Amino acid sequence: MRPEWSGVVPVSRELRAALILCLIVGVIVGAARSEPPGSTSAAAETTQQAPPKTRDRLLSLVPAAENGSAPVAEVDDAGTRRLNGRDGRTVALTFDDGPHPEQTPQVLRILREYDITATFCVVGEMARLYPKLVRDIADEGHRLCDHTISHDTSLPDRDPEVIEDEIGGTLAAIEDAAPGVDVPFYRAPGGNFAANVNEVAAGFDQVPLGWSVDPGDWRKPGARAIHDYVAEHVHPGAIVLLHDGGGDRAGTIEALPAIIETLLDAGYEFVVPRA
C-alpha cells in the first residue's frame, strides 16, 4: 500500500551534515559583513596594537649609513664645529649645564658601565659650587667644555669685556677644581654661537663646539621620545646634545642606557670630538 504524502522529504545523513555546515558558514560570513567600515575584530585589533620586540623596534629607528665613513667635519659661518671630526661610524655624546649634584653622578655611572667617554659643557657657577664633580669628570677621562659662567644666552650682544669674563671665568673655575685639566671646547649658551664670541673663545684656545643631533631633552619629552629622536637622527660623525643639569633631567638619565645600547648594536663607536 502506498503511503500518504506527509509533506516531508526524506534526507540522507550525509546531506543533512552538509546543510548544517553551510548554515554555520553563512552565519559567520554574515556577521563579518555586518561590521561597520573600518572596524576590526577583537583579535585583529589586539594584533595591530601589540608592540614589536623592543630591540628590533629600536634598531629599526637607526638609519642605515650608505658607507662607514663619517662626513667631512663641517664648520659653520661663525666657525662652530658641528661634527665630531672622527672617521667611521662614530658618535659623540655631550652633556650641558652641569655639574649637578645628583644627576651628573648618575650620568657618570652609566658612562662608566659602558666604558664610554663623553664631553661635559660645564657652567662656571655650577663648577664653583661643585668642584669635586668637575674633578670626577676629569678623573674619569671625559672632556671638559666651557659653557660660560652664567649661561647668558644673549652673550653675542654683550661688550667684549663681558664675553671675556664669561669664558675666562669658567676656565678659572675649572682650573681651581681640577688644576692643569685641558678645556679644549667652548659651547654657546642656548646654541647662540656668533663670530665675535667664537673669536674670544679662540683666544683661550677653545674650539666652538656645536652639535648635529638635538632631541630637545630640556623640554622633558620623556625617555622614549629622547631615545627615539637620537636613534632616528644619528649619522656618522654626529654630535649629540644632552643635558645633565639646568633642571630635572630624569628623562635623559633614563634614556641614556637605551641610547647607548641601540647605537652600539647599530655599529656606532662613541668618541670625543676632535679639537
C-alpha positions in Angstrom: 0.0 0.0 0.0 1.4 3.4 -1.0 1.9 5.8 2.0 0.1 9.1 2.1 2.0 12.3 1.2 3.3 13.8 4.5 5.0 16.9 3.1 8.4 15.8 4.4 11.1 14.9 2.0 13.4 12.1 3.3 17.0 13.4 3.7 20.1 11.3 4.0 22.6 11.6 6.9 25.3 13.0 4.5 23.1 15.6 3.0 21.9 16.7 6.5 25.5 17.2 7.6 26.3 19.3 4.5 23.3 21.5 5.1 24.3 22.2 8.7 27.8 23.1 7.6 26.5 25.6 5.0 24.3 27.2 7.7 27.3 27.7 10.1 29.4 29.2 7.3 26.6 31.6 6.3 26.2 32.8 9.9 30.0 33.6 10.2 30.1 35.4 6.9 27.1 37.4 7.6 28.5 38.5 11.0 31.7 39.7 9.4 29.9 41.7 6.7 27.7 43.4 9.4 30.7 45.1 11.0 30.9 48.9 10.1 33.5 50.1 7.6 36.9 50.5 9.2 36.2 48.3 12.2 38.3 45.3 13.2 37.6 42.2 15.1 39.0 42.0 18.7 41.7 39.5 17.6 42.8 41.7 14.8 42.8 44.8 17.0 45.0 43.1 19.5 47.4 42.1 16.8 47.7 45.6 15.5 48.2 47.2 18.9 50.8 44.7 20.2 54.2 46.4 20.3 57.1 44.8 18.3 60.1 43.3 20.0 61.9 46.2 21.8 65.3 45.7 20.4 64.0 45.2 16.9 62.0 48.4 17.2 64.9 50.4 18.5 67.3 49.2 15.8 64.7 49.8 13.1 64.8 53.5 14.0 68.5 53.9 13.2 69.0 55.0 9.6 71.4 52.8 7.7 74.5 54.7 6.6 75.5 54.4 3.0 79.1 53.7 4.0 81.2 53.5 7.1 82.9 56.9 6.7 81.9 60.0 8.6 81.1 63.1 6.6 83.8 65.7 6.4 83.7 67.8 9.6 81.5 70.8 8.9 82.2 74.3 10.3 79.5 76.9 10.0 79.9 80.6 9.1 80.6 81.5 12.7 83.4 78.9 12.9 81.5 76.4 15.0 82.2 72.7 14.7 79.1 70.7 14.0 80.5 67.2 13.5 82.9 65.2 15.7 85.7 65.1 13.1 86.3 61.3 13.5 86.3 58.7 10.8 83.9 55.8 10.5 80.5 55.3 12.1 81.2 57.5 15.2 79.0 59.5 17.5 79.9 61.9 20.4 77.8 62.4 23.4 77.8 65.9 25.1 76.2 67.0 28.3 75.3 70.6 29.1 74.5 72.8 32.1 76.1 70.8 34.9 77.7 69.7 37.0 74.6 68.8 39.0 75.0 67.2 42.5 72.5 64.3 41.8 72.2 64.0 38.1 75.9 64.3 37.0 77.0 61.3 39.2 74.2 59.2 37.6 75.4 60.1 34.1 79.0 59.3 35.0 78.0 56.0 36.4 76.2 55.0 33.2 79.1 56.1 31.1 81.5 54.1 33.3 79.3 51.0 33.0 79.6 51.1 29.2 83.2 52.4 29.1 82.2 55.5 27.1 84.0 58.8 27.1 81.8 62.0 26.7 82.2 65.7 26.8 80.7 67.8 29.6 80.0 71.5 28.9 80.0 73.0 32.4 78.6 76.3 33.7 81.1 78.2 35.7 78.7 79.0 38.6 78.0 75.2 38.9 81.7 74.4 38.7 82.3 76.7 41.7 79.5 75.1 43.7 80.5 71.5 42.9 84.3 71.4 42.2 84.5 67.7 43.2 82.2 66.8 40.4 84.4 68.7 38.0 87.4 66.7 39.2 85.4 63.5 38.9 84.6 64.3 35.3 88.2 64.9 34.5 89.5 62.0 36.5 87.3 59.6 34.6 88.8 60.7 31.3 85.9 62.8 30.0 86.5 66.1 28.1 85.6 69.4 29.6 83.9 72.3 27.7 83.5 75.9 28.7 79.7 76.8 28.9 80.3 80.3 30.4 79.9 81.5 33.9 76.2 82.4 34.0 74.7 80.7 30.9 73.9 84.1 29.3 72.0 83.3 26.1 72.5 86.9 24.9 76.2 86.8 25.1 76.8 87.8 21.5 75.2 91.2 22.4 77.4 91.9 25.3 80.5 94.0 25.5 83.8 92.3 24.7 84.9 92.6 28.3 81.8 90.7 29.5 82.3 88.0 26.9 85.9 87.5 28.0 84.8 87.4 31.7 82.1 84.8 31.0 84.5 82.5 29.2 87.6 83.2 31.2 85.8 83.0 34.5 84.6 79.5 33.7 88.1 78.4 32.8 89.3 79.8 36.1 86.6 77.8 38.0 87.6 74.6 36.2 91.2 75.2 36.9 90.5 75.7 40.6 88.6 72.4 40.7 90.9 70.4 38.5 94.3 72.1 38.2 96.0 71.5 34.8 93.0 69.9 33.1 92.6 70.7 29.4 89.4 72.6 28.3 89.5 72.3 24.5 86.0 73.4 23.7 83.6 76.3 24.2 79.8 75.9 23.8 77.5 78.9 23.5 74.5 79.1 25.9 71.4 78.3 24.1 73.4 77.4 21.0 73.7 81.1 20.2 77.1 80.9 18.5 78.4 84.1 17.0 81.7 85.1 15.3 82.6 87.7 18.0 82.2 85.3 20.8 83.9 82.5 19.0 86.9 84.8 18.4 87.2 85.3 22.2 87.0 81.6 22.8 89.8 81.1 20.2 91.9 83.4 22.3 91.5 80.9 25.1 92.5 78.0 22.7 88.9 76.7 22.6 87.1 75.2 19.6 83.5 76.3 19.4 81.6 73.0 19.8 78.1 72.8 18.4 76.0 69.7 17.6 74.1 67.9 14.8 71.5 65.9 16.8 69.3 67.7 19.4 66.5 65.6 20.9 65.3 68.6 22.9 65.6 66.8 26.2 65.5 70.1 28.1 61.8 70.2 27.1 61.3 66.9 29.1 59.5 65.0 26.4 60.1 61.7 28.2 62.8 59.0 27.9 61.3 57.2 25.0 60.9 60.3 22.9 64.5 61.3 23.7 65.8 57.9 22.7 63.8 57.7 19.6 64.8 61.1 18.3 68.5 60.3 18.7 68.1 56.9 17.1 66.2 58.3 14.1 68.6 61.2 13.5 72.0 59.8 14.3 74.6 59.7 11.5 78.3 59.1 11.1 80.2 61.9 12.7 77.2 63.1 14.8 77.5 65.2 18.0 74.5 64.6 20.3 73.3 67.3 22.6 72.0 66.1 26.0 71.8 67.7 29.5 72.9 66.7 33.0 72.0 70.0 34.6 69.8 73.1 34.2 66.6 71.3 35.5 65.1 67.9 36.0 66.9 65.6 33.6 65.3 62.3 34.8 64.1 61.5 31.3 67.6 62.0 29.9 69.2 59.7 32.5 66.5 57.1 31.9 67.0 57.2 28.1 70.8 57.2 28.2 71.4 53.4 28.6 68.9 52.6 25.8 70.6 55.3 23.5 74.0 53.7 24.1 72.8 50.1 23.6 70.9 51.0 20.4 73.8 52.8 18.8 76.3 50.1 19.8 74.0 47.5 18.3 73.8 49.6 15.1 77.6 49.6 14.9 78.4 53.0 16.2 81.6 53.9 18.2 81.4 56.5 20.9 84.2 59.1 20.6 85.0 62.6 21.8 85.1 65.4 19.2 88.4 66.3 17.6 89.7 69.6 18.9 
